[in-house]
Amino acid sequence: MIEHLSFGVKDLARARRFYDAAFKALGYGCVAEFPGAAGYGPAGADAGGAGLWLMAVEHPVAADEKSGLHLCLAAPNRAAVDAFHAAAVANGGRDNGQPGLRKDYGDNYYAAFAIDPDGYRLEAYCGKA
């Protein structure tokens, strides 16, 4: 249904450090670069495979941790969820929920939550045991 999303960021270099590290843990990477923009998708994809674009903008949408808005990313396994969270926190992000099972969401719902340097909320999720 969704072809791609774009997030406006204050500092593209800072955002790149965070997303390069956090997404690498999930098998994603920067697959396209243009002045003021970076596109992320499955490692090895071309620009058409970018599902998330970061764009340096003058006035990013203000992040609101209580809005319920977040981006959930598919992880291939639970170890990738753990690695995503560790990389996110080590590269300028903030913890928003340690890796673990979320029984309220489902028996095999394993996820971790982080907040990026601009305040956007991210989740990595694996539904396999």
BAVODO-872001 format. One record per residue (C-alpha): residue in three letters; x, y, z. Coordinates in steps of 0.1 Angstrom, whole numbers, padded with zeros to 4 digits, always signed. Example, Ala and Ser with C-alpha at 12.3 -4.5 7.8 and 13.67 -1.06 7.14 Angstrom:
2
ALA+0123-0045+0078
SER+0137-0011+0071
***
This chain:
129
MET+0000+0000+0000
ILE+0027+0025+0009
GLU+0054+0031-0017
HIS+0076+0053+0005
LEU+0077+0078+0034
SER+0097+0109+0037
PHE+0109+0123+0071
GLY+0122+0159+0073
VAL+0153+0162+0095
LYS+0172+0191+0109
ASP+0207+0177+0104
LEU+0210+0151+0076
ALA+0245+0140+0086
ARG+0234+0133+0122
ALA+0203+0115+0110
ARG+0224+0094+0086
ARG+0247+0082+0114
PHE+0217+0070+0133
TYR+0198+0054+0104
ASP+0229+0039+0088
ALA+0237+0021+0121
ALA+0201+0012+0132
PHE+0190+0000+0098
LYS+0221-0020+0090
ALA+0211-0043+0119
LEU+0178-0050+0100
GLY+0194-0056+0066
TYR+0185-0021+0053
GLY+0208+0006+0042
CYS+0212+0039+0023
VAL+0204+0029-0014
ALA+0202+0064-0028
GLU+0217+0098-0021
PHE+0209+0132-0036
PRO+0219+0167-0023
GLY+0199+0171+0009
ALA+0183+0136+0008
ALA+0191+0099+0015
GLY+0169+0070+0007
TYR+0168+0037+0027
GLY+0157+0003+0016
PRO+0168-0033+0015
ALA+0206-0036+0013
GLY+0217-0038-0024
ALA+0185-0022-0038
ASP+0186+0007-0062
ALA+0169+0041-0056
GLY+0135+0026-0066
GLY+0138+0003-0035
ALA+0140+0032-0011
GLY+0110+0030+0013
LEU+0121+0058+0036
TRP+0136+0091+0026
LEU+0154+0115+0049
MET+0153+0150+0037
ALA+0171+0180+0052
VAL+0144+0206+0056
GLU+0141+0240+0073
HIS+0110+0231+0094
PRO+0107+0194+0101
VAL+0073+0183+0114
ALA+0075+0185+0151
ALA+0078+0150+0167
ASP+0052+0143+0194
GLU+0060+0112+0215
LYS+0024+0111+0226
SER+0008+0112+0191
GLY+0009+0075+0185
LEU+0027+0080+0152
HIS+0056+0057+0146
LEU+0074+0037+0119
CYS+0075-0001+0124
LEU+0103-0020+0105
ALA+0103-0057+0098
ALA+0132-0076+0113
PRO+0144-0110+0100
ASN+0148-0124+0135
ARG+0149-0115+0172
ALA+0187-0109+0172
ALA+0182-0082+0145
VAL+0156-0065+0168
ASP+0182-0066+0196
ALA+0209-0052+0173
PHE+0186-0025+0160
HIS+0179-0012+0195
ALA+0216-0013+0206
ALA+0227+0005+0174
ALA+0199+0031+0177
VAL+0208+0040+0213
ALA+0245+0040+0206
ASN+0242+0064+0176
GLY+0222+0093+0189
GLY+0188+0077+0196
ARG+0169+0072+0228
ASP+0154+0040+0243
ASN+0116+0039+0240
GLY+0112+0002+0249
GLN+0138-0025+0254
PRO+0138-0056+0231
GLY+0114-0082+0243
LEU+0081-0101+0238
ARG+0050-0080+0238
LYS+0024-0106+0248
ASP-0003-0079+0247
TYR+0003-0077+0209
GLY+0006-0115+0202
ASP+0024-0146+0214
ASN+0054-0141+0192
TYR+0054-0103+0189
TYR+0091-0095+0196
ALA+0099-0058+0193
ALA+0121-0029+0204
PHE+0114+0008+0203
ALA+0137+0038+0199
ILE+0134+0075+0192
ASP+0157+0090+0165
PRO+0177+0122+0170
ASP+0148+0143+0156
GLY+0123+0127+0180
TYR+0106+0103+0155
ARG+0095+0070+0170
LEU+0107+0037+0155
GLU+0100+0001+0162
ALA+0117-0030+0150
TYR+0095-0061+0150
CYS+0098-0098+0144
GLY+0069-0122+0146
LYS+0088-0154+0145
ALA+0097-0175+0176
***
